[in-house]
Amino acid sequence: MNYKMEKIGVFVSAIALLFVVCVLLAWPVQWLWNNSLVGAVDGVNPITFWQALGISFLFSILFKNSNSK
């Protein structure tokens, strides 16, 4: 029974860590977009947190280093 509780604790900790990483990746993108680009470029709209998270994810796929040595 104790092993099962430990396994659940690890799972909950992993989910919490994933949430923190998502916030740390998306918030700066949202802040920079809304505070820097919206005022500088006509026709650009503010984005939400989820859009910023999607942009971060997309850029991580497109610009990751594929040089494996």
Contacts in CASP RR format, 6 or more apart in sequence:
PFRMAT RR
TARGET T0000
AUTHOR 0000-0000-0000
METHOD contacts of the structure
MODEL  1
MNYKMEKIGVFVSAIALLFVVCVLLAWPVQWLWNNSLVGAVDGVNPITFW
QALGISFLFSILFKNSNSK
22 53 0 8 1.000
25 53 0 8 1.000
25 56 0 8 1.000
25 57 0 8 1.000
26 49 0 8 1.000
26 50 0 8 1.000
26 52 0 8 1.000
26 53 0 8 1.000
26 54 0 8 1.000
26 56 0 8 1.000
27 49 0 8 1.000
27 52 0 8 1.000
29 52 0 8 1.000
29 53 0 8 1.000
29 55 0 8 1.000
29 56 0 8 1.000
30 47 0 8 1.000
30 48 0 8 1.000
30 49 0 8 1.000
30 51 0 8 1.000
30 52 0 8 1.000
33 46 0 8 1.000
33 47 0 8 1.000
33 52 0 8 1.000
33 55 0 8 1.000
34 46 0 8 1.000
34 47 0 8 1.000
37 44 0 8 1.000
38 44 0 8 1.000
38 45 0 8 1.000
38 46 0 8 1.000
47 55 0 8 1.000
END
